[in-house]
Amino acid sequence: MKKIVLILFFSLFGAFVCSAQRDTLYVSADYTSHVIFSSDLTYADLSNSRFVIARIIEKNKNLLALKAREPFSGSCSVSALESNGTMHTFIVVYKQKPSDLVVDMRERRLPGDVGMGGITVPGSRSAENVSTWKTGSAPLLEDVYTYPQRLFHIGERDYDIEVLCEDIFTYSDITYIILSLNNRSGISYTMNDASFVRENRKRVGKRSIANEGPVFIRSRYGSLSAGPGEYTRIVYSFDKMSFYKNQVLRVYFYEEGGQRNLVLNISANDINKARSAVRAK
């Protein structure tokens, strides 16, 4: 019996060591490292806060920022829990000039896999499983990603870049928005995430003014970065949203390291009249 226990212990310990080697975050006192998750973070904890600072970004709660207070030897760990139930634990090591300052968990984890630092909860088919909502099981984002385009009147084009809102629909208290980017230029277009802001076309009262501000993303699936001649797609989910008639949802596309920024306007009518469906195919 003792022999079986020892074999099991060393097997688990070996798996942990391999995982720790693979799931390492490098931090610096001179640069800030970021980890992007598939859904908003509900919890983050450092094993040693004397050496490293870690915080969830307020306006993009799926983003964890880390920075070393000063150079240190050895290592510590950081754990993060996503709102979809996925738990991540990373080993944190100091490196003066990390080669990668952004770790995108959305690209590294596959449905059903134990990816880089991620433990997929049994029964979860992907980074997004919102079956805890009020009624039944909501559509998963990888399924929504395959839905055909249904809206053709919401778009913007400039710099040979075209952005479109291809669909909007709701299920229970979730709003889904499908965006696409078509790069017709000869230069790659790179961005992290679109920014969503509820704004008023005309200020008509204190109540509507108070309802202005950023709309926080619940989770996402896909990417808007595109190489020359490429088409990309992304699905965002949000908590229930509604708009006054004089309001608009502005979607801002900011190019990393460039000036080709675009703004897409989605009217209150398009949001409020989004169709309700379990399967929108």
N, C-alpha and C positions, 0 to 999 in steps of 0.2 A: 504493500500500500504506500509506504514511504517513497519507494522507488517511482511509483506512478506519479505521486505528487511532485517529486523533484523534476521528473521529465516534463510535466505540465508547466511547472514554474519556469524552467529554463526555456521552454518553447515560447511562452508568453513574453518572457524577458527579452529573448532574441527578437521577437516580432516588434517589441517596443523600441529596441535599439535601432533596428532597421528603419522603423517609422521616424524616429527622432532624427536620424541622419538625413532622411529624405525631406522631412518637414521642418527645415531650419529657416528662420528669419534672421537676416543680418541687419543690424542697426548701427547708426553712427551718431556721434555728437554733432556733426556738421550738417547732416542731411536728415530729412524726415522720410521714413519708409511708410508705405500705405498697403493695406490688404483690403481688396474689394470682395465682398461676399454676395451671394445670390439673393439674400433677403435681409431685412433690417436686423441689427443685432439687439438682443434683449439683455445681454450680460457679457462682461469682459473682465478678466482678472489677471493680474501679474503675480507671479510667485515672489518677485523681489522688486519693489518699487523704488529702492534706493538707487538703482542703476539705470532703470528704463522708465520712461513716461509713455503711457498708452491711453488713448481716449477715443471714444466713438464720436465721429463728426456729427454735429447737431443737425445740419441741413441735409446730410446724406447718411442716414443711420446704418447703411450697409458698408460704411467705410471706417476702418480702424487705422489710426495714425500712431506710429511708434517712433521714439527718438531716445537715444542714450543721453543721460545727464552728463556723463563724462566717460572716457575710455575705461573699460573694465575687462578683467580676465574671467575665464570660466563661462558659465551660461546660466540662464534662468528660463522660465517658461511663461507663455501667455495662453489663456484659454478664452474662447469666444463661443457664445451660443446664439444661433440664428433663430428668428421668429418661426421658421419652418421646422424647428426641432433638431437641426443638424449641429453637432458639437464639434469644435475644432480645438486642438492643442498643438502649439508650436514650441520648438526649442529656440530661444533667442540668444544670439551670439554677437559680440561686437566685431565690427569691421569698419575701418576708417573710411573706405570708399567702396560701398556695396555696388556690385555690378548691376543689380536689379532693385530699383526703389519701389516698384509696384508689383504686387503679387495679386493676380486676378483669379480668384477661386471659381468664378463662373466659367472660365475656359478650361480649368484643370480637372473638374470633377465630372464624371460621367454618371448617368442614372444607375443606381444600384451598386456603385463602386465605392471602396474606401479610398478616396483621393488624397491629395496633398493636405494632410492635417484634418481631413473631413471624415466623420463617421456618419454614414447614411442611416437614418432611423429605419428599422424594419417596416416594410409596407410603403415606404416613400419611393415613388418612381423617379423622382428627379429632385433638383434643387428647390422646386416649388410644389408643395402639397398642402392645399388649403382646405382639407376635409373637415377642419374644426369649425367651419362657419355654420351659420344658423340652420341651413337646410341642405341636407344631402352632401354629396361630394362635388366640389367645384371643379371645373376643367383645369387640367394641369397645363403649365405654361408651354411645355414642349409640344403638347397637342395643339394649343392655340396658335403656336408658331407656324403650323402647317395650314391654317385656315386660309382660304382664298381671299383676295382683295374684294371688298364690298363697297367701299367709299372711293370716289374718284374726284371729288370737288375740293379736297383739303390738301393743298400742296404749296411749295415754294421752290423757286429755282434761281440760282445765281452762281457765278464762278464755275459754271458747268457742273454744278452739284444740284441734284434734285432730291428734296425730302418730301415724303408723303405720309399722311395719316390714312392707313389702309382699312382700318376698322375700329369701331368702338362698340363694346357691348358690356352688359352687366350680368352678374349672377349673384343672387342674394345681396350682400353688402360689398361686393367686389366690383370694381370697374376695370375693364381690360382695354388697353389702347395698343394697337399694332402700328409701328412706324417702320418706314423703309428709307434707305439712302441709296441713290444711284449716282456713282461717281463717273461722269462722262469726261473728266479732265485727264490729263496725262500725269498728274501728281497724286500720290496717295493722300487720303484724308483720314486723319486719326483723331479720335475723341473718346473720352471715358464714358460719359453719360449725358443724355439730354437733361436740361433743367426745366421744370414745370412751374409756372407762376400763374396764379389767379389774379387777374387785373381788371379794373373797371374802365370801360370806354368813356363813360361820363360819370362824374361823382354826383350822385343825386341824394345821398343821405348818409348819416353816420353808420347805419347798419351795414350798408353795402361796402363802405370803406373799411370797416372792421373785418369784413370777409375777404379782404385782399391778402396776398402773400404767397409764399411757396407752397406747392402741393408735394408732399413727401411720397416717394416711391416705396411701395411695399416690397416688391421683388421684380426681377426682370429675367428674361431669357433671350439670348442672342447678342448681337453687337451692331454698332453703327459705323465702325471703322471700315474703310473700303480702299482697296488698291485701285490703280488706274483701270477704268472700265468695269469695275466690280459693282455688284448690287448686294446690299446687306439688309437684314431685317432684325427687328427686336420687338419683344412683347413686354409691356409694363403692366403690373397690376397695382391698384391703389385701393385704399379704404374708400367706402362710399363717398361720392362727391356729387354736389349739385351746385348750380350757378344761378345768380339773378340774371334777368334778361339783358341788363346792360353790361354784363361781364363777358370776358373771353379768357380761355386758357391759352397762354403763350408758351410755346415750346422753344427753348433756346438751344441751338447747336453751336458749341464753341470748339473750334479746331485747336488741338494741342500744337503749340509751337508755330502757329500760323494765324492769319487774319481772315480766313474765309468762314465767317460766322453767319448763320442764318437764323431766322425766326419764323416759326410756323404758328398760325393763329387758328384755334379751334373754337368755334362759337358756342355760346351757352345752349343754343338750340340743338346743336349736334351732341352735346354732352347729355342734356336733359332727355333727349329723345332716343338715346342709345337703346337698342333692342335688348330684351332680356331673354337669355337662352342658356341652357345647360351645355348643349353642343351646338356651336354656331356654324357648323359646316353646311 
